[in-house]
């Protein structure tokens, strides 16, 4: 049987308490079902990618703005402002 990822192992340990924490997104949940839904969410997946690259993570508001901009780019072909490879929500050093 395949071993569960470390983050999932943390969740199992935390399930014994009343609060579950996503260490990637730095948010807490009181309900196991909410945590499971979050773990599969686009925000969690994007934050995992950013964090693995050493970049700052999105909070929920930043993620929603970033996602809206990405949808606009896909639909209308608009280009985002900023240098290639820079974080959308403010790490440009211009």
C-alpha positions, 0 to 999 in steps of 0.5 A: 500500500502506498504511503500517504503524503506528509501533509495528509499525515499531518491532517490525520494527526490533527483530526484528533483535535477540533481544528484542522490546518492547511499548512500550505495555505495557512488557514484552519478548518473546524470541519473535516469535510471543508478541509477535504474540499479545500485540499482539492481546491484550485487555490490549494493546488496553486498555493502548493505550486507557488510554495514549492517554488519559494514564492509567497502564497495567495490568501483567498482574496488575492487568489480570486483576483488572480483567477479572474485575471487568468480567466480574462487572459484566456477569454480575451487574450489580454496580457498581464502587466509586469515582468515575465515570471513575476508574481501577479499580486505584487512582487514586482520590484519596479 
